[in-house]
Amino acid sequence: MSELQTDVDLQPHNTLAVPARARFYARVTDAAQLPEWLEFAQANSLPLLLLGGGSNLVLREDFDGLVIHIGLHGREKISEDREHVWLKVAAGENWHKLVEYTLEHQYWGLENLSLIPGSVGAAPIQNIGAYGVELQDVFESLEALDLVTGERMQFDKDDCAFGYRDSLFKHEGRDRYLITSVTFKLFKQPHLKISYPSLREELKAIPVSELTPVEVSQAVCRIRRSKLPDPARIPNVGSFFKNPVIGLTQFLELQILHPGLVSYPVDARHVKVAAGWLIERAGWKGASRGPVAVHSEQALVLTNPGHAMGAEVLALAEEIRHSIASEYGIDLEPEPRVY
């Protein structure tokens, strides 16, 4: 059993730099250790917080339970054919380092997902996506531990019920499963996806016939760095709100009132609206409330330069939600999970 620590500072372990403490903390580097920690939590009636890269959570207050920090590492090519390679990756691996690894080994498919913060194990929960690609596009399966029964489980794509920034693990599977590894189905030949407007604009100087996945990755990194602050310098969790999906009728009504409304088609009946555009047009870009603020370059990002408590960040988020609901009739949904 790995070492149990008490009264541990969680500020270094969350990218929002919220000051909070854990009553109990254990870093797990071997999946075989997990059942013992689950038994410890159950025997002591302790709530669990499963911690990866800490880039998608807001700690409202101290956590009076057991934090299990997932430190599982390893990458393994488990199969290949003429067109694909299957790569199994442990849940504790850093996501962007995985993208760099695949580019180095010429396993293609993750390039549009470059520079997304967090760990591999968290990626399926959120069905992370960026610049026209979602995790589900390259997903094969995952392994997880059932926190109730202790059973080791395997989930394929259909089992995961992926949706826009959504999956089984945010609904009926929430707090039920601990993901230990993810297997990706990647390409041996480039399958470039550059239709996303800002990515296409960034790459316009390079003829499409000459583009490589590495150049796509580099372009994605440049765009992200120009819009999103580095959490190491300005604490944040990236995009704080999901882009809302609304009905076509509501969208057409809003478009009449707001002709510049940025949107993306979803299907014949639904449209995805840019939450950052809504927040910026409502006057929130660059606004602050004491030690917390809306980023001056990207209104979708809430920052915590003053290392405020999580409750202060959430209060600003609620103000913004109320403002957008009043002005546009749209309910913004936060992306990070609140503890």
C-alpha positions as CSV (number, residue, x, y, z in Angstrom):
1,M,0.0,0.0,0.0
2,S,1.4,3.4,-0.9
3,E,1.9,6.0,1.8
4,L,-1.1,7.7,3.4
5,Q,-0.7,11.4,4.0
6,T,-2.9,13.6,6.2
7,D,-3.8,17.3,6.0
8,V,-2.3,17.7,2.5
9,D,-2.2,21.0,0.6
10,L,-4.1,20.6,-2.7
11,Q,-3.2,24.0,-4.1
12,P,-0.2,22.6,-6.1
13,H,-2.5,19.9,-7.5
14,N,-5.2,22.0,-9.1
15,T,-4.5,24.4,-12.0
16,L,-6.9,27.0,-10.6
17,A,-4.5,27.3,-7.6
18,V,-7.4,27.2,-5.2
19,P,-6.2,26.9,-1.6
20,A,-7.7,23.7,-0.1
21,R,-6.6,20.8,2.0
22,A,-7.3,17.1,1.9
23,R,-8.0,15.2,5.1
24,F,-6.3,12.1,3.6
25,Y,-4.2,11.8,0.4
26,A,-2.5,8.9,-1.4
27,R,-0.6,8.9,-4.7
28,V,-1.2,5.6,-6.5
29,T,1.5,4.4,-9.0
30,D,0.3,0.8,-9.3
31,A,-3.2,-0.2,-10.1
32,A,-2.9,-3.1,-7.8
33,Q,-2.8,-0.6,-4.9
34,L,-6.3,0.7,-5.7
35,P,-8.5,-2.0,-4.0
36,E,-6.7,-1.4,-0.7
37,W,-7.4,2.4,-0.8
38,L,-11.0,1.7,-1.7
39,E,-11.3,-0.6,1.3
40,F,-9.8,2.1,3.5
41,A,-12.2,4.7,2.3
42,Q,-15.2,2.4,2.7
43,A,-14.1,1.2,6.2
44,N,-13.8,4.8,7.3
45,S,-16.9,6.2,5.5
46,L,-14.7,8.6,3.5
47,P,-15.8,10.4,0.3
48,L,-13.4,9.9,-2.6
49,L,-11.8,12.5,-4.9
50,L,-10.0,11.0,-7.9
51,L,-7.3,13.5,-8.9
52,G,-5.5,13.5,-12.2
53,G,-3.9,16.7,-13.6
54,G,-6.2,18.9,-11.6
55,S,-7.1,20.9,-14.7
56,N,-10.9,20.4,-14.7
57,L,-12.0,20.9,-11.1
58,V,-12.9,23.6,-8.6
59,L,-12.3,22.9,-5.0
60,R,-15.0,24.9,-3.2
61,E,-13.5,24.1,0.2
62,D,-11.3,21.6,2.1
63,F,-12.0,18.0,1.1
64,D,-12.9,15.9,4.2
65,G,-12.2,12.6,2.6
66,L,-9.6,10.6,0.7
67,V,-7.9,12.1,-2.4
68,I,-6.5,9.4,-4.6
69,H,-4.0,11.0,-7.0
70,I,-3.7,8.8,-10.1
71,G,0.0,8.4,-10.9
72,L,-0.3,5.4,-13.2
73,H,2.2,5.6,-16.1
74,G,3.1,3.7,-19.2
75,R,2.5,3.5,-23.0
76,E,2.3,0.3,-25.0
77,K,1.6,-0.5,-28.7
78,I,-0.6,-3.5,-28.3
79,S,-1.6,-4.1,-32.0
80,E,-1.3,-2.8,-35.5
81,D,-2.5,-3.5,-39.1
82,R,-1.8,-1.9,-42.4
83,E,-3.7,1.3,-41.6
84,H,-3.9,1.6,-37.8
85,V,-1.9,1.2,-34.6
86,W,-3.5,0.6,-31.2
87,L,-1.8,2.3,-28.3
88,K,-2.7,1.6,-24.7
89,V,-1.8,4.4,-22.3
90,A,-2.0,4.5,-18.5
91,A,-4.4,7.0,-16.9
92,G,-1.8,9.1,-15.2
93,E,0.1,10.1,-18.3
94,N,0.1,13.8,-19.2
95,W,-2.2,14.4,-22.2
96,H,0.0,16.7,-24.2
97,K,3.1,14.6,-23.6
98,L,1.1,11.7,-25.1
99,V,0.3,13.9,-28.2
100,E,4.1,14.6,-28.5
101,Y,4.9,10.9,-28.2
102,T,2.4,10.0,-31.0
103,L,3.8,12.7,-33.3
104,E,7.4,11.5,-32.6
105,H,6.4,7.9,-33.5
106,Q,4.2,8.9,-36.5
107,Y,1.0,7.7,-35.0
108,W,-1.5,10.2,-36.3
109,G,-4.9,11.4,-35.0
110,L,-4.2,13.4,-31.8
111,E,-2.6,16.4,-33.4
112,N,-5.8,18.6,-33.2
113,L,-5.9,17.9,-29.5
114,S,-2.5,19.3,-28.7
115,L,-1.8,21.3,-25.6
116,I,-5.0,20.3,-23.8
117,P,-4.2,20.2,-20.1
118,G,-4.8,17.2,-17.9
119,S,-4.2,13.5,-17.8
120,V,-5.2,10.7,-20.1
121,G,-7.6,9.1,-17.7
122,A,-9.7,12.3,-17.5
123,A,-9.9,12.6,-21.3
124,P,-12.8,10.1,-21.9
125,I,-14.8,11.6,-19.0
126,Q,-15.0,14.9,-20.7
127,N,-14.7,13.5,-24.3
128,I,-12.2,16.3,-24.8
129,G,-12.3,18.0,-28.1
130,A,-10.7,20.9,-30.0
131,Y,-10.5,22.2,-33.6
132,G,-12.8,19.7,-35.2
133,V,-11.7,16.5,-33.4
134,E,-13.0,14.8,-30.3
135,L,-11.5,12.0,-28.2
136,Q,-14.2,9.6,-29.4
137,D,-12.8,9.9,-33.0
138,V,-9.6,8.1,-31.9
139,F,-11.0,6.0,-29.0
140,E,-11.0,2.2,-29.0
141,S,-11.6,1.2,-25.3
142,L,-10.7,1.9,-21.7
143,E,-10.2,-0.1,-18.6
144,A,-11.6,1.0,-15.3
145,L,-12.1,-0.2,-11.7
146,D,-15.7,-0.4,-10.4
147,L,-15.5,1.6,-7.1
148,V,-18.5,-0.2,-5.7
149,T,-17.8,-3.9,-6.5
150,G,-14.0,-3.7,-7.0
151,E,-14.4,-5.4,-10.4
152,R,-12.1,-4.5,-13.3
153,M,-14.2,-3.4,-16.3
154,Q,-13.6,-2.7,-20.0
155,F,-15.7,-0.2,-21.9
156,D,-15.8,0.2,-25.7
157,K,-16.9,3.3,-27.5
158,D,-20.6,2.5,-27.4
159,D,-20.4,1.7,-23.7
160,C,-19.0,5.2,-23.0
161,A,-22.0,7.0,-24.5
162,F,-19.9,9.9,-25.7
163,G,-21.5,13.3,-26.5
164,Y,-20.3,16.9,-26.7
165,R,-18.0,17.3,-23.7
166,D,-20.0,14.4,-22.2
167,S,-19.9,10.7,-21.5
168,L,-21.3,7.9,-19.3
169,F,-18.8,8.9,-16.6
170,K,-20.5,12.3,-16.1
171,H,-23.9,10.7,-15.5
172,E,-24.8,7.2,-14.3
173,G,-21.1,6.3,-14.2
174,R,-20.2,9.4,-12.2
175,D,-18.2,8.4,-9.0
176,R,-18.7,4.8,-10.0
177,Y,-15.6,4.1,-12.1
178,L,-11.9,4.9,-11.8
179,I,-10.3,4.8,-15.3
180,T,-6.9,3.1,-15.2
181,S,-6.0,3.1,-18.9
182,V,-7.2,4.2,-22.4
183,T,-6.6,2.5,-25.7
184,F,-6.4,4.6,-28.8
185,K,-6.9,3.6,-32.5
186,L,-4.5,5.8,-34.4
187,F,-3.6,6.1,-38.1
188,K,-0.4,5.2,-39.8
189,Q,-1.1,7.7,-42.6
190,P,-2.1,11.3,-42.0
191,H,-5.8,12.0,-41.8
192,L,-5.7,15.8,-41.5
193,K,-8.7,17.7,-40.2
194,I,-8.3,21.4,-40.8
195,S,-11.8,22.6,-41.5
196,Y,-12.2,24.4,-38.2
197,P,-12.1,28.2,-39.2
198,S,-9.3,29.5,-36.9
199,L,-7.1,26.4,-37.6
200,R,-7.7,26.8,-41.4
201,E,-6.8,30.5,-41.1
202,E,-3.6,29.7,-39.1
203,L,-2.5,27.3,-41.8
204,K,-3.5,29.2,-44.9
205,A,0.1,30.0,-45.9
206,I,0.9,26.3,-46.4
207,P,-0.6,24.4,-49.4
208,V,-2.9,21.6,-48.2
209,S,-0.9,19.1,-50.2
210,E,2.2,20.0,-48.2
211,L,0.6,20.0,-44.7
212,T,1.8,17.5,-42.1
213,P,0.3,16.4,-38.7
214,V,3.2,18.0,-37.0
215,E,2.4,21.4,-38.6
216,V,-1.2,21.0,-37.6
217,S,-0.1,20.3,-34.0
218,Q,2.2,23.3,-34.0
219,A,-0.6,25.5,-35.4
220,V,-3.0,24.3,-32.7
221,C,-0.4,25.1,-30.0
222,R,0.1,28.6,-31.4
223,I,-3.6,29.3,-31.4
224,R,-4.1,27.9,-27.9
225,R,-1.2,29.9,-26.5
226,S,-2.5,33.1,-28.1
227,K,-5.9,32.7,-26.5
228,L,-5.5,30.7,-23.3
229,P,-3.2,31.7,-20.4
230,D,-0.6,29.2,-19.1
231,P,-2.0,27.9,-15.8
232,A,1.6,28.0,-14.4
233,R,1.5,31.8,-14.7
234,I,-2.2,32.6,-14.5
235,P,-4.2,30.0,-12.6
236,N,-7.2,28.7,-14.6
237,V,-9.0,25.6,-15.8
238,G,-9.2,26.5,-19.5
239,S,-12.6,27.0,-20.9
240,F,-14.9,27.4,-17.8
241,F,-18.2,27.0,-19.7
242,K,-19.4,24.6,-22.5
243,N,-20.5,26.1,-25.8
244,P,-24.3,25.7,-25.4
245,V,-26.3,23.7,-27.9
246,I,-29.7,25.3,-28.6
247,G,-32.7,24.6,-30.8
248,L,-32.7,26.0,-34.3
249,T,-35.8,28.2,-33.7
250,Q,-34.2,29.9,-30.7
251,F,-31.0,30.4,-32.7
252,L,-32.8,32.0,-35.6
253,E,-34.5,34.4,-33.2
254,L,-31.2,35.3,-31.5
255,Q,-29.5,35.7,-34.9
256,I,-32.0,38.5,-35.8
257,L,-31.3,40.3,-32.6
258,H,-27.5,39.6,-32.7
259,P,-26.4,39.3,-36.3
260,G,-22.8,38.5,-35.4
261,L,-23.6,35.6,-33.2
262,V,-20.9,33.0,-33.7
263,S,-22.3,29.5,-34.1
264,Y,-21.6,26.0,-35.5
265,P,-24.2,23.6,-36.9
266,V,-24.8,20.4,-34.9
267,D,-27.7,18.8,-36.8
268,A,-30.9,19.8,-38.6
269,R,-32.5,21.0,-35.4
270,H,-29.6,22.2,-33.2
271,V,-26.9,24.8,-33.3
272,K,-23.8,25.2,-31.1
273,V,-23.3,28.8,-30.0
274,A,-19.9,30.2,-28.9
275,A,-20.1,30.8,-25.2
276,G,-17.0,33.1,-25.3
277,W,-18.8,35.4,-27.8
278,L,-21.9,35.6,-25.6
279,I,-19.8,36.4,-22.5
280,E,-17.7,39.0,-24.3
281,R,-20.7,40.7,-25.9
282,A,-22.3,40.8,-22.4
283,G,-19.4,42.9,-21.3
284,W,-17.5,40.4,-19.1
285,K,-14.2,40.2,-21.0
286,G,-11.5,41.4,-18.7
287,A,-13.9,42.0,-15.8
288,S,-12.7,41.2,-12.3
289,R,-14.3,40.5,-8.9
290,G,-11.5,41.1,-6.3
291,P,-8.9,38.3,-6.8
292,V,-10.7,36.5,-9.6
293,A,-11.2,37.7,-13.2
294,V,-12.4,37.0,-16.7
295,H,-9.4,36.7,-19.0
296,S,-8.7,39.8,-21.0
297,E,-7.9,37.8,-24.2
298,Q,-10.5,35.0,-23.9
299,A,-13.8,35.6,-22.2
300,L,-14.4,31.8,-21.8
301,V,-11.6,31.6,-19.3
302,L,-11.9,32.5,-15.6
303,T,-8.6,33.2,-13.9
304,N,-7.5,33.2,-10.3
305,P,-4.4,35.4,-10.1
306,G,-5.1,36.2,-6.5
307,H,-5.3,32.5,-5.4
308,A,-8.8,33.1,-4.1
309,M,-11.0,30.4,-2.5
310,G,-13.0,28.3,-4.9
311,A,-16.2,29.9,-3.6
312,E,-15.1,33.2,-5.0
313,V,-14.4,31.7,-8.5
314,L,-17.9,30.1,-8.4
315,A,-19.5,33.3,-7.4
316,L,-18.1,35.1,-10.5
317,A,-19.2,32.1,-12.7
318,E,-22.7,32.4,-11.3
319,E,-22.8,36.1,-12.0
320,I,-21.9,35.4,-15.6
321,R,-24.4,32.6,-15.9
322,H,-27.2,34.9,-14.6
323,S,-26.1,37.7,-17.0
324,I,-26.2,35.4,-20.1
325,A,-29.5,33.9,-19.1
326,S,-31.0,37.3,-18.7
327,E,-29.6,38.7,-22.0
328,Y,-29.8,35.7,-24.3
329,G,-32.1,33.2,-22.6
330,I,-29.3,30.7,-22.6
331,D,-28.1,28.7,-19.6
332,L,-24.4,28.3,-19.6
333,E,-23.1,25.0,-18.1
334,P,-19.7,25.0,-16.4
335,E,-17.2,22.5,-17.7
336,P,-15.1,21.8,-14.5
337,R,-16.5,19.6,-11.7
338,V,-17.0,21.3,-8.4
339,Y,-16.0,19.6,-5.1
